[in-house]
Amino acid sequence: MTKKQFLRAIAFFLCVAVMVVGLCDLFEETNTQNSNKRFYKYRNLKEDTVDAVMVGTSGTDRYWIPSQAYEKYGMTVYPMSTNSMPVFLMINLIEEVYTHQNPELLIIDIRPFTQENIDTNRMDAKARLLLDVMEPFTVNRIKAALNTMDAIKKVEPDKSSFDLSLFFSFIKFHSRWSEGSFRIQRNMGDVEHNYLGFYIGNKMIRKDPQTPTGYNPDNLVELDPICEETLYELFDYIEENNLNVLFFDSPQIRNEIDMGRANTVYSILDKENYKYVHYYDENDEDGITIDFDYISDFYNPAHTNFYGATKFTEAFSSYLHENYDFEDHRNNEDVKVDWDGVQDNLIIKIAEIEAEKAPDDFIETEE
């Protein structure tokens, strides 16, 4: 091969690579999705400006208001999460966290460990919510795709061992081109999150009356095998990397099975000597209570609305302030550029949503 042919071959492969990356971006989740903006914002925060990162499901980003904690204590705690974050990608998510920042504390949501992994279509869909917001073709994303294939194969042994669409999303989602809602400007490129990862949308002012469930610490339910296996793998990972971690469980209205699984996670954490915080109602003697109004602080059984989130953030930020020696960053210019004024803008946004829809409207329970 001549030098000219070699250069042409390199140019060809570079063009193909650029085209593939562009197609993946075009057909993944839109750049207007909260999770896409949340991850992109995190990757673009000033280096070494994050005290702690919360990893997990919507049990983090619907509850934790980073700007509220920053305004009161000067702490910088960022939620890195996707809806129903799959447990088998937990370590990949943590590796994503430490690729871009070096937080003093890692706060791990226990909800992923209480999931079931029995529906491979649902496992695939949940995994793609995370895969789609990771930078393409990084080592960690490739590992996450392979971990997804492995988890699905464990549940459905007859399933193919390899799924190319987990690397190249346009293979699965190319039909979105024909969908009426598809817009190139909503799918190409990235947009930063305006509220430091806190989920924002019309549902955050909605209210769905709930009845708190009495907490029974003696109720234990066996964990899903993949969840239990991943939990012990996580312990090894934490020890190998000398990570400072805190497990937490945000408030929700659980059925007996889900509560039993949560209790099993607590018992394992106790046995392995890991610190955790959980929140239940006034019947829980061991947990931390929050004065929720169960008529107006939730938008469904599994999530608080904005009003409940302010109460959770007040309680959890107070706990972090009392138990961890985070620096007050409110006079740090590198931090202020991203964090100053966000709480004011959030309050304005909530007021706009409230003006559009009466805040005392109720919604039916959502999945």
C-alpha positions in Angstrom: 0.0 0.0 0.0 1.4 3.4 -1.0 1.5 6.3 1.4 -1.3 8.0 -0.6 -3.5 4.9 -0.4 -2.8 4.6 3.3 -3.9 8.3 3.9 -7.0 7.7 1.9 -7.9 4.7 3.9 -7.4 6.6 7.2 -9.5 9.5 5.9 -12.3 7.0 4.8 -12.4 5.3 8.3 -12.4 8.7 10.0 -15.4 9.8 7.8 -17.2 6.6 8.6 -16.5 7.0 12.3 -17.9 10.6 12.3 -20.9 9.4 10.4 -21.6 6.6 12.8 -21.2 8.9 15.8 -23.6 11.4 14.2 -26.2 8.7 13.4 -26.0 7.4 17.0 -26.6 10.9 18.3 -29.4 11.5 15.9 -31.4 8.5 16.9 -30.8 8.3 20.6 -32.8 10.0 23.3 -33.3 13.7 22.4 -31.0 16.4 23.7 -34.0 17.9 25.4 -34.4 15.0 27.8 -33.5 15.7 31.5 -31.0 12.8 31.7 -29.1 13.8 28.6 -28.8 17.4 29.8 -27.9 16.1 33.3 -25.0 14.1 32.2 -23.7 16.7 29.7 -23.8 19.4 32.4 -21.9 17.2 34.8 -19.2 16.5 32.2 -18.8 20.3 31.8 -18.6 21.4 35.4 -15.3 22.9 36.4 -12.8 20.2 37.4 -12.7 19.2 41.1 -15.7 21.3 42.1 -18.1 18.5 43.2 -18.2 17.4 46.8 -20.5 14.4 46.3 -22.4 12.6 43.6 -25.7 10.7 44.0 -26.0 7.7 41.6 -29.1 5.8 40.9 -32.7 6.1 39.7 -35.2 8.9 39.7 -35.2 8.4 43.4 -32.4 10.8 43.4 -33.1 13.5 40.8 -36.8 13.9 41.8 -35.8 14.4 45.4 -32.5 16.2 45.6 -32.4 19.9 44.7 -28.7 20.7 44.4 -29.1 24.4 44.2 -31.1 24.5 47.5 -28.3 22.7 49.4 -25.7 24.9 47.8 -27.6 28.1 48.7 -27.9 27.0 52.4 -24.6 25.2 53.0 -22.3 25.9 50.0 -22.1 22.1 49.3 -22.0 20.9 45.7 -23.8 17.5 45.5 -24.9 16.5 42.0 -27.4 13.7 41.0 -26.2 11.4 38.2 -29.2 9.2 37.4 -31.6 7.9 34.8 -35.1 6.6 35.1 -35.2 3.1 36.5 -31.4 2.9 36.3 -30.5 -0.8 35.8 -28.6 -2.3 38.7 -26.3 -4.3 36.4 -24.9 -0.9 35.1 -24.3 0.6 38.6 -20.5 0.2 38.5 -20.4 1.6 35.0 -22.3 4.6 36.2 -19.9 5.1 39.1 -16.9 4.9 36.7 -18.6 7.6 34.6 -18.8 9.8 37.7 -15.0 9.5 38.5 -14.0 10.0 34.9 -15.1 13.6 35.1 -14.9 14.6 38.8 -13.2 13.4 42.0 -16.0 13.7 44.6 -15.2 13.2 48.2 -18.3 11.2 48.8 -20.3 8.8 46.6 -24.0 8.5 47.6 -25.6 5.3 46.3 -29.4 4.9 45.8 -30.6 1.5 47.0 -33.6 1.4 44.7 -31.8 -0.3 41.8 -31.1 -3.2 44.2 -34.8 -3.7 44.9 -35.7 -4.1 41.2 -36.7 -7.3 39.4 -34.8 -8.5 36.4 -37.3 -10.8 34.7 -38.4 -8.9 31.6 -35.5 -8.6 29.1 -37.3 -6.1 27.0 -37.6 -3.8 30.0 -34.0 -4.5 31.0 -32.9 -3.5 27.5 -35.0 -0.3 27.5 -33.7 0.8 31.0 -30.1 0.1 29.9 -30.4 2.3 26.8 -31.5 5.2 28.9 -28.0 5.2 30.4 -26.1 4.1 27.3 -27.7 6.9 25.3 -26.3 9.6 27.6 -22.8 8.2 27.9 -20.1 9.5 25.5 -20.0 7.2 22.4 -17.3 4.5 22.0 -15.5 5.2 25.3 -14.2 2.1 27.1 -16.7 2.5 29.9 -19.6 2.7 27.4 -18.4 -0.4 25.6 -18.2 -2.2 28.9 -21.7 -1.1 29.8 -23.0 -2.5 26.5 -21.3 -5.8 27.2 -22.6 -5.9 30.7 -26.2 -5.3 29.4 -25.8 -8.2 27.0 -24.5 -10.4 29.8 -27.4 -9.5 32.2 -30.0 -10.2 29.5 -28.4 -13.5 28.7 -28.6 -14.5 32.3 -32.3 -14.0 32.4 -33.0 -15.3 28.9 -30.3 -17.9 28.0 -31.8 -18.5 24.5 -31.2 -14.8 23.7 -28.4 -13.9 21.3 -25.1 -13.3 23.1 -24.4 -10.2 21.0 -26.5 -7.2 20.2 -24.8 -4.7 17.9 -27.5 -2.1 18.4 -26.3 -1.6 22.0 -23.1 -0.1 20.4 -24.8 1.5 17.4 -28.2 2.8 18.6 -29.4 3.9 15.2 -29.8 0.2 14.3 -32.6 -0.1 16.8 -34.0 3.5 16.6 -33.7 4.4 12.9 -37.5 4.3 12.5 -37.8 7.4 14.7 -37.0 9.3 11.5 -40.6 8.6 10.3 -42.2 9.6 13.6 -44.0 12.9 13.6 -42.3 14.2 16.8 -38.8 13.7 15.4 -36.8 17.0 15.1 -33.2 17.2 14.1 -32.6 20.2 16.4 -33.9 18.1 19.3 -31.6 15.2 18.6 -28.3 16.5 17.4 -25.7 17.9 19.9 -26.0 18.4 23.6 -27.7 20.9 25.9 -26.7 21.7 29.5 -29.1 21.1 32.4 -30.4 24.4 33.8 -31.0 23.1 37.3 -27.9 21.1 38.1 -29.6 17.8 37.4 -32.8 18.3 39.4 -35.7 16.9 37.4 -38.1 19.6 36.2 -41.4 19.2 34.4 -45.1 19.8 34.8 -45.5 16.8 37.0 -43.3 18.4 39.7 -46.2 20.6 40.9 -48.8 17.9 40.6 -50.2 16.2 43.7 -51.4 12.7 44.2 -52.7 11.9 47.7 -50.8 9.1 49.4 -51.4 7.0 52.5 -48.1 6.3 54.3 -47.3 2.7 54.9 -46.3 1.5 58.4 -42.7 0.4 58.4 -42.1 -3.3 59.4 -38.4 -4.0 59.9 -39.0 -7.7 60.2 -40.4 -8.0 56.7 -37.6 -9.5 54.6 -37.9 -10.5 50.9 -35.2 -12.2 48.9 -33.4 -10.0 46.3 -33.4 -10.7 42.6 -30.3 -12.7 41.8 -28.7 -10.1 39.5 -29.4 -7.4 42.1 -27.7 -9.4 44.9 -24.8 -10.4 42.8 -24.2 -6.8 41.7 -24.4 -5.6 45.3 -21.5 -7.8 46.4 -19.6 -6.9 43.2 -20.1 -3.3 44.2 -18.7 -3.9 47.7 -15.5 -5.3 46.0 -15.3 -2.4 43.7 -15.7 0.1 46.6 -12.9 -1.6 48.5 -10.6 -1.9 45.5 -10.9 1.8 44.7 -11.0 3.0 48.3 -14.2 4.9 47.8 -16.0 6.8 50.6 -19.7 5.8 50.2 -23.0 6.4 51.8 -26.1 4.4 50.7 -29.5 6.1 50.9 -33.1 5.3 50.3 -35.4 8.1 49.4 -39.1 8.1 50.7 -41.8 6.3 48.7 -45.0 4.4 49.3 -43.9 0.8 49.0 -45.8 -2.4 48.8 -44.9 -5.3 51.1 -42.6 -7.0 48.6 -40.6 -3.8 47.7 -40.4 -2.9 51.4 -39.1 -6.4 52.1 -36.4 -6.1 49.5 -35.3 -2.8 50.8 -35.1 -4.3 54.3 -32.9 -7.1 52.9 -30.6 -4.5 51.4 -30.4 -2.8 54.8 -29.6 -6.0 56.5 -26.8 -6.8 54.0 -25.4 -3.3 54.4 -25.5 -3.8 58.2 -23.6 -7.1 57.9 -21.0 -5.5 55.6 -20.6 -2.4 57.8 -21.7 0.1 55.2 -23.4 3.3 56.3 -26.9 4.1 55.0 -29.8 6.5 55.5 -33.4 5.7 54.9 -36.6 7.6 55.3 -40.0 6.3 56.3 -43.0 7.7 58.1 -43.4 8.3 61.9 -43.9 4.5 62.5 -40.2 3.9 61.7 -38.2 4.0 64.9 -34.8 3.5 63.2 -35.2 5.7 60.1 -35.1 9.4 59.6 -38.5 11.0 59.4 -39.6 14.0 57.3 -42.7 15.9 58.0 -44.4 15.2 54.6 -47.9 16.2 53.8 -49.0 13.0 52.1 -51.9 14.9 50.4 -49.7 17.4 48.6 -46.0 16.4 48.6 -46.0 13.5 46.1 -46.9 13.2 42.4 -47.1 9.4 42.6 -46.3 6.7 45.2 -42.7 6.5 44.2 -41.8 10.2 43.8 -42.1 13.5 45.6 -43.1 16.6 43.7 -41.2 19.9 44.1 -42.8 20.6 47.4 -41.8 17.2 48.9 -38.4 17.5 47.3 -37.7 20.7 49.2 -38.4 18.9 52.4 -36.2 15.9 51.5 -33.4 18.2 50.4 -33.6 20.2 53.7 -33.4 17.0 55.7 -30.7 15.3 53.7 -28.5 18.4 53.2 -28.7 18.9 57.0 -27.6 15.3 57.5 -24.7 15.7 55.1 -23.7 19.0 56.7 -23.6 17.4 60.2 -21.8 14.3 59.2 -19.4 15.4 56.4 -16.9 18.2 56.3 -17.7 19.7 52.9 -16.2 23.0 52.0 -18.4 26.0 51.7 -18.0 26.9 48.0 -20.1 30.0 47.9 -17.1 32.2 47.5 -15.3 29.9 45.1 -15.3 31.5 41.6 -14.9 28.2 39.8 -18.0 26.9 41.5 -20.1 30.1 41.3 -20.0 30.1 37.5 -22.1 27.0 37.5 -24.0 27.1 40.8 -24.8 30.7 41.6 -28.3 31.9 40.7 -29.6 28.4 39.9 -32.0 28.3 42.9 -33.5 31.6 42.0 -34.0 30.4 38.4 -35.6 27.2 39.7 -38.1 29.1 41.8 -39.0 31.2 38.8 -39.5 28.1 36.7 -41.7 26.5 39.3 -43.8 29.6 39.5 -44.2 29.6 35.7 -45.4 26.0 35.8 -47.8 26.7 38.6 -49.2 29.6 36.6 -49.9 27.3 33.7 -51.6 24.6 35.8 -53.3 24.9 39.1 -51.0 23.4 41.7 -53.9 21.7 43.6 -54.8 19.6 40.6 -54.5 15.8 41.3 -53.3 13.2 39.0 -53.8 9.4 39.0 -51.0 7.2 40.1 -48.3 6.7 37.4 -46.0 3.8 37.0 
